[in-house]
Structure formats: C-alpha cells, structure tokens
Amino acid sequence: MTIRLETQADYREVENLTREAFWNVYRPGCTEHFVLNQYRSNPDFIPELDFVMEEDGHLIGHVMFSRAELILPDGAKKSSWTFGPISIHPDYKRKGFGLKLLQYALAEARKRGVGFICMEGNIDFYKHAGFGLASRFNIRYHDFPEEADVPFFLAQELIPGWLKANGIEEATYCPPGGYFVADENPEAFEQYEASFPPKEKLRLPGQLTFDGVMETGRIILRPWQEGDAAILYKWASDPDVGPRAGWPPHKSVEESLDIIRTVFHNDSNWAIELKETGQAIGAMGFGPSCECNLPARDGEPLAGYWIAKPYWNRGICTEALKLMIEYIRKSTDIKSLISGHFVDNPASGRVMQKCGFLPTGETVIDETQYMGAGRPIRVMRLQL
C-alpha cells in the first residue's frame, strides 16, 4: 500500500473511484465526484494535500483538503481547514484503509501548519483519527442554532493550543462554498454525470434523505397506507398464505384496513412493493417477540414476513429481508434477531438461511391463534 500526491493523469480515475465510493450512501446517487471535479480549480483547494492511495497498482483511495473560515462573534474571520470527500473503493472498505489514508493526510497537514480541522461525518469512524464534537471547542455549525450539539459536526486541533494562540474562544464554522456546486449548478452536474456509465439510484437506510423507504432494483420497502387495504385483503385472504406464516386469513377489506391502522402503523413494518406493478405484494417487519412464545433473549425483536402466493420462489422475500437487516444494522443498536418457521414450511427457512440466520432448535406453538396447535417450529437467530 502506498500513498502519494494525486497527479492530473489520475483525475478521471479518482472521480470514478469517488463516484463508486459514495453512490447511494448519503442520497440516491451522489454528487461528491462532481465536487471533486470542480474543486481542483477552486482557490480554496490545497493541491499539496491531495492524496491518492494505491494497492497492487490500483487506485483505491483519495482525500483532498481545502481552506475554510471561522467567523468570530465580532465578525472577524479566521482561517480554518477541512477535508473531503475522502473515498475508499467499495471493495476495500471496512479493512482499515480509510483510517490509514486519513492519518497519513492529517500528519502531512500538521507539517504544513494546518492547526484546526472542521468536518462533517460519522463520529463512530472519525473518533479513531482524533475527531470529536466541534462543540467542545465552542465552534458552532453555520446552519444550526448556537446551542445545538450537532452530532455530525466534528473538529480536531491538529496543533495543540492553535485556537488559543489565534485568539479563538468561540466561532461559527463556514464550509467552503465549492462543496455545494452540484446544487448551485444542477444542469452542469447532470451533463457531467451523463459522462459516466449509468448506475441505479436507490433510497437506502442511512441516507440523509431517508424517509423510511428502501429499495433494490425491483422492490420497494415502504410504510403501509390505508389505500393498500384492498390489495392487502386480496393477498392476505388466501388460505395458503397466512397459516404458513402463523396468522389466520383476513376475512374482509375492513379487517385488512384495521391491520394497517394498528399492527402495521409503526416505523418497523413495511409493505413490500413490486416496482413492475406498483402494488404491495407482501409484508416485512420486526417487533416485540413476547407474543410468539419463541425463546427470545431479553429485548430481542422478532423478524417476520410473508409474500403473496403468485410471487413465491422468485427470491423477493430474501431480497426484502436483506434490505430490512441492512436498515437494522445501520439505524438501530439491535444486536440480534429471532425468527422461526413452521417445519412444514421449509421455504421460509431457506429465506432466513440466505440472510444469515442460523437454526437454534425447535419448539411447539400451542395457541390456536397461530393456526394449528402443536405445530413444530424451527427457531432461527441472526447475530447482527
């Protein structure tokens, strides 16, 4: 692994690397590669702190630094710095390369007199490089109230005592204007984006625009709506569907509507919508496991799902379950999930196994509300 300064010959490859690294991470698609493309001609850009990382002859990482400003209470302006985007190719993420690149770059910045860094990011990662909440330095983010403790606004004093030496007791951070170039020039961005191979934009958990909706190439997980009552009844009234999942068939549209208003009315239950039809074809969710008599650990949620019979054996449930698991990993502190399938419904077990669930034994469901007293059920658990 080597780290060196970026050269002009690297530009297009680095921009493509940045696009791959950020695609669908913070929003459907991304704009970070356009920011990088435009920033190289920005006076705030610092070419002496523009690094690429190579592994086995391939570019796998990049980080750039730029100048920013701190505005003091009396209106005076002081120099500050920031960095980003920092990109690691998806094949090399979560292997320590990003931290190594950042630590190298910060050390080089310190050598060049960079005393104070502000940035926006996830503290769970950047704390390993010495960053903490900017509020500990009495530095506020320009778009938030003075008293706000902004969880994504981080800072680090690279040169100890730099703030005091520069007479800064409190200030407001103003990020470089070049970071918003895609929003300010949407037509130029779209023209630039069209020069890359097409990629599908998806709504996924963890995005800044996340609204409880997730998707893959063919399905959407979205909140249930009252307008889904008729189609829910169509599928949930099928006697081959509910009993396989542990609930009785719906008897009327009114019952389905009541289920939407009660059981499904929370932020951990989704309709599985097939993009090609635009209709709900099943359900996916997790919640308290106390009512199912499975041997759950304290506070361990139960994962459950079902899909309409015409869509069996198409991998849709597996796709939807993986999407929900990704959401749980990124958006909650849940450590494990419990689930189970009736022994006479092995197809459901195969879905769980494809998503990483492991069998932990068997039990028997005795309550008639689960459609069949004495039916053996195989217990499955996923460690997150």
N, C-alpha and C positions, 0 to 999 in steps of 0.2 A: 504494500500500500504506500503510495506517495502522494504528497500534497504540493502543489506548485501554483504559481500565478496563472490566471486564465490568459490565453492569447486570442487574437482576433480569429485565428483558424478554429478555435473551439466554439465560437459564438452559437452557431446553429445547433450543434450537438448539445450544448449546455441548455439552450432554450427548450429543446425537445425533452431533455432529461428533467428539467423543471416542470414541464407540462405533465410528464408521466408521474412525477412525484406528488403533484398537487391535484391531479384530476379527481373530481368528486370528493375531495377531502373536506373543504370548508364550504363548498357550494356545488351545485350541479355544474360540471365542467371546472374551469379555473381561469384565472387571469394572470397568475404570477409570471408566466413566461413572457407575456407582453410587457409587464412592468420591467422585467429584466432587459428586454429588447430596447425599450425606450430609455432606460436609466443610464445606459452607458454613455449617452450624450448629455446627461444632466449634470450641472455644475456641482451638485451635492455628492455625486458618485466619487468614491475613492478607489482609483484603479490599483493602488499599491496594496489594497486589502480586498482583492477579488481573487478568490482561490478555487481551484478545482481539485478533486481527489480522484486518483486513478487506482484501479485494482486489476491486475492481469492485463494491462494495456487498454483497459476500457475506462471511460469517464463514468464514475458512479456517484459523484457528489459535487456540490458547488455552494459557495456562500459569498455574498458581497456585503460591503459596508458603505454607509453614507452618512453625511452630516445632517444634524437636526438642530432644534433650538429649544432652549428653556427660557420661558418668559417669567421674570421675577414680578412680585406684587407691585412694584413701582413702574412696571412696563419695560424695564431694561431687558435686553436679550443677551443670553449667554450661549456659548457653543455647547453642543452635546453631540452624541453619535448614536447610530442604530445599526442593525444589520438585518439582512433578509432580502429576498427569500433565501432560506437555506434548504437545499434539496438533496435527498438521497434517493437513488433509484429504488423502486419498489422491491426489487429482488434482493436488496442489501439492507433494507430497513430492519430495525429491532435486532441488529447484530453489533451495535456499538460504533458503527462507522460515523454516524451523525455526531456523536459526542466527541470522538477523536478529531473530526474536522473542526468543530466549533472550538474546542480547547486550543487547538493549534492557531486558529484565526484570532482568538482573543489574546493569546500570548503575543502574536505579531502586532496586534493593535496597541497593546500596552507599550511595546517597544517604541512605537511611533507617537507616543504621547496621548493616546486616547484614554481619557480619565474616567468617563462616565457613560455607560450604555443604558439606553431605554429600549424596550422592545415589547411586542405583543406575542404571547404564546402560552403554552400549557406549562404551568409551574411544575407538574409532576415530572416533566422531562428536563426543563431548563434549570431546575434547582441543582441538578448534578453538575452543572457548569458554573455554579456560584450565584445564580439569579434568585431573587426573592421579590416580594411585592414592592412596587415602587413607592407605595405609601409609607414604608418605613423610613424613606428619605425625605418625606414631606413633598413628594413630587406627585402632582395630580395629572390625570389624563384630560386632554383638552375638551373632550365631548361629554364629560361626566361632572356631576356636582362636586364641589370641593371636598365634602366629607365622604364621598363614595370610596369604598375599598374595592377597586376594580380587580377581579381575580385573574384576568389575563394580562394586566399591565405590569410588567416586570422591569427590574433595573439591577445594575451591579456597578459598584465603584471599582473600576479596574486599577486605579492608582489610589491607594488609601489616603484619605484626607483631601482628595481633589475638590470635593464640594466646598468644604470649609475654606480651603485655600483660595477659592474663586468667589467667596462671599455669598454662597448659595445656601440659604437656610430653608427655603421653600420655593417652589416654582411650578409652572404649568408646562407640560411637555407638548410640543407641536411636531408631529411626524412630518417627514419630507413630503411636499406636495406630489412628487413623482409617483408615490405609491398609489395614487388614485387615478392614474392616467387612463385606465380602461373605462372607468365610469365617466370620465370627462370627455373621452373620445370614442364612444361606442362604435361608430361606423369604422373608424380606423382599426379598432380591435377586431371587429368581425372580419374585415378584409385580411388582417394578419392571421387570424385563427384559421381562415379558409386555406391557408398555405400548408397546413398540416393534414395528415391523414385523419379522416373522420373518426370521432370517438363518441360513444353514447353518454349523454349527460343524465345522471341519476340523482334522485333525492335519497340521502342516506343518513343514518344516525351520526351525530357528531358534527354535522354541518351547522354553520351559523344560521342558515335559513331553515333548519329542521323544524317541521311543524307536526310531527307525529306521523308523517307519511314516509314510507320507504319503498324502494322499487328495485327490480332487476330488469333484465331485458324484456321479460314477458309478463311479470306480475307486479302489482302494487299492494302494499300493506297500508291500509288507511283506516281512520276511525269509521265505525258504523254510523249510518244515517237513517233517520226514520223512513226515508224514501226507499230503503233496501228491504222493507218488510215483506213485500210481495215476493221478491226473488228469494229471500231467506226462507219463506214458507215453502216455496216450490222445492227447494233442495232439502230442507230440514224435515219435511213431512214424509220423505222417502223412508220406508221401514227398513231399508238396507243401510241407512246412514247412521242415525242416532244411536241405535243399540250397539253398534260396533265401537262407538266412542264412549258409551256409558250414559246416554240420556234418551228419554222417550221421544218419538216423533212428534213434531208440532202438529196441533190439531186445527189451527186456524191462522189467518193472517194477523188477527188481533193478538194471538199468543206470541207470534213472531215479533210483532211491534213491541209488546211488553218486554220481551227478552232484550231487544235493542235498547229500550229505555232503562233497563235495570242491570241485567247481567253484563251487557256489552258497553254500558255507559261509564267508561273509565279510560285511563291512558295506558292500559296494559292489555287491551283487547283490540284486535284489528280484523277487518274484513279482508279476505284475500280476493283481490280484483284481477281478473284476467284482462290484459290490455287489449287483446284482439276482440273481446266482446264488450268491454267497459262495464261489466257486471260483477257483483260479488258471487264467488263460487265456493266459498268456504270461510272458515274462521281460524284465527291463530291468536294465542294469548297465554298469559301466565298470571297466577294469583295465589291466594292463600290455599294451602293444601290440607287444612284441618277437616274439611268435609268429605274427603275421599278415602280416609282410613288407610292411606299409604304410610309406610314407616318414614315419614319426613323428619329431617333434623329441625331443630328449633329455628323457625323463621324461614325455612327453605320453601320457595314457591313451587307450585305445580305448573308444569307446561302442558298445554292441551291444544288440540287442533282437530279439524275434520275438513273434508272436501267433498263436493258433490260427486255422485257416482259417475256421471259422464266424463269426469276428469281424473278418475283413478288411473294409476300406473303410467303417469306422464311425468313424474318427478316434481310435481308442483308443490306438494307438501314439504318435501325435502328442501326445495328452494326457499319456501316461505319460512320454515323453521330455522334455517341457517341465517336468514335475514333478521329474524327476531333475536337469535342468540347474539349476533353482532351488535344489535341495539343494546341488549342487556350488558354486554361486556363494556361497551363504550359509555353508557349513560347511567349505570347503576353500580352499587357496590355489592351486588349479589354474588355469592361465592359458588353456589351450586344450584342445580335444578333437579327436581324429582319428577318422574312421569311414570307411565306404565301402559301396557296394552293387554287386552284380553288374549289369552293363549290361543284362542281360536281366531285371532286377527293378527297373524304374523306380519302382514304387510306394514302395519303401523310400527311394529318393532324394527323393521328394516329401515324405515324413515329415521327413527331415533338413532340407530347404529351408524347410519351415514353421516349423522350430525355429531357424532362423538359420544353419545350416551352408552353406558355400559350396564349390563344386567347385574342386579344385586340380590336376586332371589325372587320368590313368588309369594303371593298372599291370595286371599279369597275375599271377594266383595259380597257381603251378605244382604245388603239393603236392596229391597225390590226396586227402589228408585233408580238403581243402576242397571235395571233391565236384566235381571237374571240372578237370583240368589244362588250362591255357591259357585259362581263362575271364577275360575282361577285367573289371576292377573300377574303378569311378569313385571316386576318393578325395575325401573331404569333410572340411572342418575348421571348427570353431567357435571364435572368439575370445571368451573369457569376460570 
